Amino acid sequence: MADATIVVVNWNGKKVLPICLEALSRQTWKSFRVVVVDNGSTDGSAEWVARYNRGIELVRLPSNMGFCRANNIALRRIATPYVVLLNNDAFPCPQWLEALVNGLERHPEAGFAASKLLFYDAKGFIDRAGDGYTKAGVGYLRGRWSSCSEYGEEEMVFGASAAAALYRTEMLHHVGLFDEDFFLLHEDVDLSFRAQLMGFRCVYVPDAVAYHGVSSSIMRDSPTSVYYGQRNLEWVYLKNMPSSLLLRTSLLHMVYNMFAFAFFLRLGRGREFIRAKRDALFAFPVMLRKRKEIQAQRAVDDRYIFALLEKERFMERKTSRRRRNQAPYRTPGFHAEERVSFDPRRKV
């Protein structure tokens, strides 16, 4: 019987999904099963999985139901001790899963584990080394654009990116699954915040390395990513930040929004930014009800949460986004020196 279930949500990922599944077939830790949840793809990728990868469970949805709901549909059916979430454009190294499992085994106080994600298309640089959250009430990507040789120590962090993360199934049952109102983006930050509030820590495992073809589905700073990203970060903040810390962080949160508005206005995304904040405000009563439920289940005090928050560096954030936008984008795939022959009939 498998110890872990790996869930891969796919939407029109025909160019990347075979590479992702090939990487899974080469894992040194073999006790897992794979579930591909297809979000109404129209590029033939679901048919490809059904035809060639008979060892994989395929769940076909009639339309694009979003990252959150697609994952939740699979998560509700899982009974293995561990759950792994992996993007279809994330390509783990062979020791990745073994390192994550060993990391959680070393830290029974941790409910989930974060990978070391490296850019695929900017070789030698970190995409993220776990997720952080700042005193401005905004999530951020730890270590982005640092050398891949940095962030080499195992440590406790705020959260894990659902692009490549391991969760204890019992933690998910306790904390709850993704908030489907989010649809996509920041849903993993919300889950990480809820987990921390309920006493589950996150361990960053630097030996769990995966390459990430960032934003291969929705593209970076597209209207979709700006809208959902800016709307959902407000919901994360409102739902989860303890009351006393809302007072301490509200000014910086407003400053962040002013900087962000100026940035996206220059990119020609001002309309999406304003619509995101408007819709976040319209959902205020719904989020307040969710906040009441979350805060009632808290198992840690405000000092613990405040200690998790890191200094907001507005200019570094701006520089990182600008650098990412200027980076060349290539269709994800292994570099020539990493390429392996891929037999689509192989069972994973």
Secondary structure, 3 states (H helix, E strand, C coil): CCCEEEEEEECCCCCCHHHHHHHHHCCCCCCEEEEEEEECCCCCHHHHHHHHCCCCEEEEECCCCHHHHHHHHHHCCCCCCEEEEEECCEEECCCHHHHHHHHHHHCCCEEEEEEEEEECCCCCEEEEECEEEECCCCEEECCCCCECCCCCCCEEECECCCCEEEEEHHHHHHHCCCCHHHCCCCHHHHHHHHHHHCCCEEEEEEEEEEEECCCCCCCCCCHHHHHHHHHHHHHHHHHHCCHHHHHHHHHHHHHHHHHHHHHHHHCCCHHHHHHHHHHHHHCHHHHHHHHHHHHHCCCCCHHHHHHHCECCCHHHHHHHHHHHHHCCCCCCCCCHHHCCCCCCCCCC
